[in-house]
Amino acid sequence: MALTPSGLASLTPTPVNVALTVMPGAASPTPPTDASGPLIAVADLLVAAPSDATHGRYYYLQVEEWSRADAEIIGFRREDWRTDDGGLIRSQQRLPGQPAASFDMARIGVPGTFAGVTPKRDTGDPAEMESFIERHGRPSGNPTELAKIIDNDNGGQPLADPCPPSCGLTIRPIVFFDAVTGLYRETYLDLPARTALLRLVAVQPGITFLGEVTDRAGRKAIGVAVTEGGIRFCLLFDRKTGFLLASERGVPGYVLDDYTLYLTLDRRDSQTPTSGITV
């Protein structure tokens, strides 16, 4: 869905240790918490994840996504196997739409929700899709280079200043948040790339640090948010490894616009599906 401003909403900080939900539109008496210091501190202490040691032909990604289509929220559970040359194998389960105005957020992340739903399997031809690796190589652990890639892939202009210290991407912060989710969907980010990405998130203007929160799968995370024209976009990261755990986008008039759980990210040779959460 295109990110277009519509109306005006204010941001209320999320309490510690609660799952994120769409925030009320009333103005918050508490000013936002600047994200730069806390996120840079987290980036300095990131550790390798078990999946950093895995190798294989495929970048494997398992997500659970609840996305608004007009007045309905539709649930998806996807497994993607991507190759460096742009090939894609996708297995997807889809649930019938629920009314978007009254959608129950408690449905998200519940084990067994997609049990009994027959997956649909599709493939993508490498000749029809240029992969991230083909365009840029492995995601860079240099914030300057990673910033250039994100900016150029999302309609930005060439950076005029080195990064750090400025890291001044020319795309809007809310577009940058969307680009982060796209990056995770396209390719595996190893520890240096995850560190660089968190540093980029930290220095973007208008980013609010939400502190420690819990995603809809029950995982502890650190949260950041940005608002624009009534749209509120949140990203939740594992504070130890820096992996993206969840993203949430809210728009006025609906309980939810999109919520995605990133359940498994690794590299492998097999096309064996994964059951449960491994990130």
SULSULWO-V381194 format. One record per run of one state. SS is the DSSP state (@ for helix, = for strand, . for the rest). FROM is the first residue (numbers start at 1). LEN is the number of residues. Records with the same first field share a line. If there is no record, write none. Layout:
SS=FROM-LEN, FROM-LEN
//
This chain:
.=1-18, 20-14, 35-1, 45-5, 54-4, 70-2, 83-5, 95-3, 103-2, 108-12, 125-1, 129-3, 137-6, 154-19, 187-4, 203-5, 215-5, 229-2, 238-6, 251-7, 269-11
==19-1, 34-1, 58-12, 72-11, 88-7, 98-2, 120-5, 208-7, 220-9, 231-7, 244-7, 258-11
@=36-9, 50-4, 100-3, 105-3, 126-3, 132-5, 143-11, 173-14, 191-12
//
